[in-house]
């Protein structure tokens, strides 16, 4: 139900959102959209902002004296200076779990694309080459173990999909969750990431990028993996050292890889051509790029921001 006009808080939308999320904002906020004259004044005036892909830097925070809360579509807050927000007591309201099923579906698509070489086969055919089936040789996924780094919402959804689709043994690693996590999913809990890398046929990464885990998977880690291992990164750029991935693929340390979180978005032939030649799949961070997920995550962020505004500033702003 919409709030009354007099009590509507004001929100500045820094990005374009799904039409349903924008409609919700128009109904429940005094919504200021990109392109409107007042939008340029968001740093001076905004108490509440809604973002999807825009950066909110420490400088932005420093010159935003009225800012109280940021609604963030999606789980990642990499582009928001959380330290600057914490110093000011500015709340960041993201949407963990809202996109977990969709991202897990993409992990499945990437795994199948790499193992059955569908991306490279389709690309060669589109370029006019005939690709005889006798020249194609992939891997079977059924029964292959999947190592999941990061036992959050997405990791859990991935575990369920691979167990259901391929009867995959699940190996999980997350130093931040209690030992009794995932009691409803049969799995082996790895004590170190090295153990997971050694034992897994497929490795999928679902951790936030921090200073501690940048280049988490580099040459030493590739050397630990099985020769037939497949690495999937559908989470954050910077977790995989891409130069070392090129070495690992060139020297056949691993069998294949797919990146939905390339360091360059969108990936270009100039930067990723060699990885593509080596069989690495890449997509431009499309884990949440479905209409339904964009609607859910955008609405969830807007609703969380409205709830905060009503609870902390009931007379509106």
Secondary structure as UniProt FT lines:
FT   HELIX           5..7
FT   STRAND          10..13
FT   HELIX           19..28
FT   STRAND          30..32
FT   TURN            34..35
FT   HELIX           37..41
FT   HELIX           42..45
FT   STRAND          48..51
FT   HELIX           58..62
FT   TURN            65..66
FT   STRAND          69..72
FT   TURN            78..79
FT   HELIX           82..88
FT   STRAND          91..93
FT   TURN            96..99
FT   HELIX           100..115
FT   TURN            116..117
FT   HELIX           118..126
FT   TURN            127..128
FT   HELIX           133..135
FT   TURN            142..143
FT   STRAND          146..149
FT   HELIX           153..166
FT   STRAND          170..173
FT   TURN            175..176
FT   TURN            179..184
FT   STRAND          188..189
FT   HELIX           193..199
FT   STRAND          202..205
FT   TURN            211..215
FT   HELIX           219..224
FT   TURN            227..228
FT   STRAND          230..233
FT   TURN            237..238
FT   HELIX           242..250
FT   TURN            251..252
FT   STRAND          256..259
FT   HELIX           269..277
FT   TURN            278..279
FT   STRAND          281..282
FT   TURN            287..288
FT   HELIX           291..312
FT   TURN            314..315
//
